[in-house]
């Protein structure tokens, strides 16, 4: 015999998971000066000791949010986000200067916005997420990850999920301004290079959203400057940021008719392929860069490799306006003839 399923209210689940710790303990008069001023990496204010119940609540909220991300955008994942939300709201009630709690609330709002059922809900979640991040910025101590997560998540959210062009442009510009504020903070100098990488990404995304060629060129230049400054500070570029820089260099080379920029783009794209030979985006960037430089045989070689991994790149190359002259070349015509021969032989 199966027992009937009982709907358990979220507050009951919350009570089970977080226990009776609903208020911070009374001050410890014997606590040392060091323990009173030591800070947690997850907290914007002083922490008395690792057993601080507010800090334990935050760790649980963080675990629920992490689990929700692994579970995906299904009912189980949403329930885990609900629990994390409730815990974080309780934290900021108990301790209004807990910047990390506001930051995590902002991340959850952005995460929900990406799968919102309609435009109005998505825009509302983005606005409330921005409000939570803004509250975190006003707390006594701000960690550099606030500007990284806020700016990067907002830029990508706008790029991937906001269809209203004026709203998308406004949010992308806001993302640039957010990261720039972090870069300019003297107290975050130690992580300035990491923030400059995000600033480079945000500027590149904004550039892609511009209609006027002059504005596109302006923001691609800004993106490249940010990436160059980050490297001057000794910051290591991962393949993702290297690929973004390569794309920015290529786009600007086309806008400015500058072959030197195309050469730089090739160098960075090859760097990505050295670490991941299957990265078709970097390889397609090589197709475009070599084609613009008139090195059609190399462009064909990389296009062939792209098509071997993903045949849809053949259609992309056939429609890409940047490859118009390349498509008129003898090398491209011979490449298409080879493909037709292979298909007829099958």
LUMGU-715453 format. One line per 8 residues: for each residue x, y, z of C-alpha. Coordinates in pm, whole numbers, plus 50000, padded with zeros to 5 digits. Example, Ala and Ser with C-alpha at 12.3 -4.5 7.8 and 13.67 -1.06 7.14 Angstrom:
% residues 2
51230,49550,50780  51367,49894,50714
% end
This chain:
% residues 346
50000,50000,50000  50138,50338,49902  50110,50631,50136  49938,50937,49991  50163,51222,49880  50143,51525,50105  50227,51873,49984  50478,52014,50230
50482,52394,50258  50813,52558,50171  50840,52711,50517  50832,52362,50669  51113,52249,50442  51304,52562,50535  51262,52492,50906  51382,52135,50857
51690,52237,50663  51805,52543,50856  51702,52440,51207  51609,52673,51492  51887,52927,51424  51670,53231,51356  51870,53494,51540  52236,53566,51598
52384,53471,51937  52445,53734,52206  52784,53908,52191  53072,53721,52347  53243,53957,52592  53558,53745,52589  53600,53749,52210  53938,53873,52103
53987,54188,51898  54104,53975,51609  53791,53759,51606  53572,54068,51621  53729,54224,51312  53815,53922,51100  53613,53907,50778  53467,53616,50591
53520,53586,50215  53143,53537,50182  53044,53834,50395  53062,54210,50358  53090,54284,50730  53283,54160,51033  53236,53801,51143  53277,53698,51505
53363,53334,51447  53307,53056,51193  53014,52930,51401  52817,53250,51346  52462,53123,51270  52403,53396,51012  52713,53282,50828  52598,52922,50851
52264,53023,50704  52443,53191,50417  52647,52878,50346  52328,52674,50333  52164,52924,50100  52471,52906,49877  52456,52526,49870  52086,52529,49776
52151,52777,49497  52441,52565,49368  52229,52250,49379  51951,52432,49193  52195,52518,48915  52298,52152,48883  51935,52034,48886  51847,52272,48605
51537,52475,48529  51286,52213,48644  51052,52194,48943  51320,52052,49173  51563,52326,49078  51298,52592,49132  51214,52454,49478  51582,52470,49575
51595,52830,49456  51284,52907,49661  51451,52771,49973  51770,52964,49905  51562,53278,49850  51385,53241,50183  51708,53184,50372  51872,53488,50212
51573,53711,50284  51595,53602,50647  51968,53681,50652  51929,54037,50526  51655,54090,50785  51885,53975,51063  52192,54150,50924  52115,54428,50672
52483,54481,50583  52536,54124,50461  52647,54216,50110  52707,53860,49995  52343,53772,50068  52223,54061,49853  52468,53955,49584  52335,53600,49582
51977,53729,49574  52073,53928,49265  52224,53621,49100  51906,53422,49167  51688,53695,49014  51902,53699,48701  51897,53318,48685  51517,53319,48704
51497,53596,48442  51674,53376,48186  51383,53128,48193  51099,53373,48262  50776,53280,48079  50714,53624,47931  50878,53958,47856  50716,54146,48144
50824,53892,48405  51176,53881,48264  51217,54259,48275  51080,54270,48631  51324,54003,48748  51615,54188,48585  51510,54508,48765  51481,54338,49105
51813,54161,49046  51979,54494,48974  51826,54632,49294  51972,54347,49502  52317,54389,49349  52293,54765,49409  52221,54701,49776  52526,54478,49797
52738,54757,49649  52626,54990,49930  52733,54754,50209  53043,54840,50419  53280,54600,50247  53253,54508,49880  53428,54210,49723  53553,54235,49365
53334,53939,49267  53029,54165,49304  53129,54370,49000  53243,54062,48808  52921,53868,48864  52686,54166,48834  52838,54307,48516  52905,53978,48338
52569,53822,48421  52379,54136,48321  52564,54169,47990  52511,53804,47895  52150,53808,48013  52076,54110,47797  52260,53959,47499  52092,53618,47519
51743,53683,47652  51632,54046,47607  51465,54092,47269  51358,54456,47305  51648,54639,47139  51635,54967,47339  51609,54774,47668  51890,54540,47563
52112,54834,47474  52038,55009,47804  52120,54698,48008  52439,54633,47812  52553,54990,47869  52466,54955,48237  52679,54639,48255  52976,54831,48112
52931,55109,48370  52902,54858,48656  53231,54684,48576  53403,55019,48514  53305,55124,48867  53475,54814,49002  53787,54875,48792  53810,55231,48927
53788,55134,49295  54127,55171,49470  54036,54906,49729  53994,54646,49451  54328,54715,49284  54451,54362,49356  54180,54220,49129  54177,54498,48869
54308,54268,48597  54026,54019,48650  53771,54301,48636  53928,54435,48318  53863,54099,48152  53493,54134,48233  53505,54497,48117  53645,54372,47786
53362,54123,47750  53092,54378,47840  53227,54632,47589  53243,54367,47314  52881,54267,47377  52777,54632,47368  52970,54682,47043  52783,54398,46877
52453,54566,46966  52541,54893,46789  52390,54978,46452  52622,55265,46361  52967,55151,46241  53139,55435,46431  52979,55323,46759  53063,54960,46692
53426,55057,46632  53430,55272,46946  53318,54994,47175  53535,54727,47008  53833,54958,47071  53725,54989,47432  53700,54610,47461  54048,54562,47316
54195,54830,47546  54048,54659,47849  54187,54321,47748  54528,54473,47672  54536,54648,48011  54447,54322,48185  54736,54143,48015  54973,54429,48101
54883,54366,48466  54980,54001,48424  54625,53863,48424  54594,53527,48252  54342,53500,47970  54128,53188,47962  54008,53050,47624  53671,53222,47655
53813,53572,47696  54085,53499,47440  53812,53412,47190  53618,53729,47270  53932,53938,47217  54005,53761,46887  53652,53837,46766  53676,54202,46876
54006,54241,46691  53864,54090,46375  53547,54300,46383  53749,54617,46436  53991,54517,46159  53697,54501,45920  53548,54831,46040  53884,55012,46029
54027,54822,45730  54333,54744,45939  54525,54429,45841  54742,54447,46155  54435,54396,46372  54335,54096,46163  54682,53949,46221  54643,53997,46596
54303,53829,46576  54464,53529,46407  54724,53501,46683  54461,53490,46956  54237,53249,46765  54531,53013,46715  54602,53038,47087  54248,52919,47160
54284,52628,46916  54611,52521,47075  54421,52465,47399  54104,52330,47237  54136,52211,46875  53758,52150,46864  53664,52513,46926  53477,52583,46602
53408,52947,46690  53781,53022,46705  53837,52829,46384  53561,53016,46202  53719,53340,46318  54034,53222,46138  53827,53158,45825  53708,53518,45831
54044,53671,45921  54237,53484,45652  53966,53560,45396  53981,53933,45471  54360,53920,45433  54321,53746,45096  54484,53421,45213  54202,53214,45067
54373,52876,45075  54414,52903,45452  54057,53023,45489  53937,52717,45294  54142,52481,45512  53984,52616,45829  53636,52620,45676  53679,52254,45585
53774,52179,45947  53471,52377,46071  53237,52185,45840  53384,51853,45953  53283,51939,46310  52958,52120,46232  52819,52118,45876  52604,52425,45951
52916,52639,45909  52893,52580,45533  52561,52764,45528  52699,53032,45759  52997,53092,45531  52769,53101,45227  52564,53384,45385  52826,53578,45583
52853,53930,45435  53216,53952,45548  53303,53661,45318  53156,53803,44999  53492,53843,44822  53609,53507,44953  53307,53335,44796  53406,53482,44460
53752,53325,44479  53869,53022,44290  53972,52848,44612  53617,52866,44748  53470,52744,44418  53709,52447,44417  53616,52371,44778  53245,52360,44691
53319,52138,44389  53502,51895,44616  53204,51882,44850  52966,51812,44560  53192,51532,44436  53200,51372,44780  52822,51386,44811  52771,51234,44466
53013,50951,44549  52818,50852,44862
% end
